[in-house]
Structures are given as C-alpha cells and as structure tokens.
C-alpha cells in the first residue's frame, strides 16, 4: 500500500492537492542534507591533508612551498565556511516562506474560492479540515528541519577552523538548535490564523510573511535577554573568546552602573580626571558563555511554542464561530 493510499480523509486530500509542493520541498531538503554531508567530509579531508603536511598557516617556517600549501588550505576552508553560511541564511527564511504558504495557498485560497464546502459536506467537520491542514505540514516540516539542522550543526563543526563561526551569530543560532523548529511551528499556526481571518489569498500571504518576519527580527533583538547573563568586573576586564557580549560599562565605588559613553568623548589625558569626577573605579561586562547556547535555545523555543498554541487555539475557535 502506498503512502498516499495509507493516509485517510482530509490528510490524504491535503497531500494530493499539494503533492508537487511536497515533492519539491522534499527534494530540496535531500539535496541540502547531501550537500552538507559532502561539505563536512570534504572540509575534514582538506584539514587532515594540511595537518599531515606539517606546514603552518602563519608562514613562520619560511618555506615557500608550504606558504602556497597554506594559502590553498585557507582559500578552501574559507569557501567551505561561506557555503555553510549561505545554507544557514537560506534556512532562516523557511518560517517566513512556510507562513505565507499556509496562510495563502493552503487555507485562504480554499476559503476564498469556496472549495472547502466540498469537504465539509462529506462528513468532514471544519475542525477536522483545519487539523489536517496543520498536521500534515507540521509532521513533514519538523522531520525535515530536524534532519537539516542536525546536518548543519555537524557541518559547522568541520568548517570552524581556521575561520570559526560564533555560536551566537544570528544565522548559526537560528538554524543549529531547537529554535528553527519553534519558528516553523509558530509560522504554521500564525499562517493558519491569518488565513482564516483574512480569507483572501494574496492579502493573507502578505500579512503572514510580514508578521512572521517581524517576530523573527524581534527575537533576534531580544534573544540575549532571554537568559540571565554572566558578569565579569574589575579595573581591567578579562575578555574571553567565544562569548556573546551583552552589555559593558563603568562601575562606581558604590556599585552603580554607568554607560560606556561616559568619558568616551574626552581625550586620553583627561580620562583619568573624568573617571574621578564620576566616581568610576572599574568596569563590568555582561556576557553569555558558550554554555548558555542550549538554555537560550530552549527558552526561545518554549516562548514560540506557547505563541503557536495561542494562535492555533484562536484559529480553531474562530473557525467554529464562523461555521456554527
């Protein structure tokens, strides 16, 4: 029995109606995963060959042949790093594209053209009709994004040296953890709600893209504040590698925090006097270490899931109210 035959009722209809979209999306996902695996294997091989050459990337050994080998190695790894970033940036657009598709072609178009009536007159309730249009893409997308995110995470580990990608960079953080799945589910539910509210294909698509994009930008700006940062203070700051700077400034003798802009515009010779006049005795730095990656991921994902639950609840209630 084929997969399509095994599906029942509304879910089978959704797959049949949008089978070409599903085939294209599945093919792109497979190509992406295969490309990331090839990228990881190739970068690991290049790194092993360079390590076996015993050449140095800084050219300190003075060997001209080694300098060319090092240059080829650096050029190759830079290219692999760029490919990784391009895939991550493309994957960041997935929630926006999904939200527009769900709001427009998947839901609003049927409500606008009236084709939903055929399903509702064949012992399929409006709630079951909507549930099928949410469940089918949710299952497929979560499975697909999980595999792609895992492949991207693995590829990143092989493309970090000698050009490390910061764990808190927007394209890395948004695509190598659970956050991508959270944004996908949020986009799915918001798209359904907007499609039911607007009932016009193009308008629903545009509004859904706008709302989902705005939420993504908002989380990118607020992300650093979703988990309490660590703090280091003193007369000179111990600036560590691989940390996410959140806030830095001055400390007075009473522990009061002052902006970094205080005494920033004075000359070097007058800075000590400015510090004394403002009672500045040290500095502080709020930051997230790499160990905060998963707490930040899980908090953002939890918020997105809560928002998705609210959106889908409102969508079902609104559909029930409009259909009696």
Helices and strands as residue ranges (DSSP letters): H 3-6, H 9-17, H 19-53, H 64-92, H 94-101, I 102-108, H 109-113, H 116-120, H 126-158, H 170-173, H 179-198, H 201-222, G 223-225, E 230-234, E 244-252, E 257-259, H 268-277, E 280-288, G 290-292, H 293-323
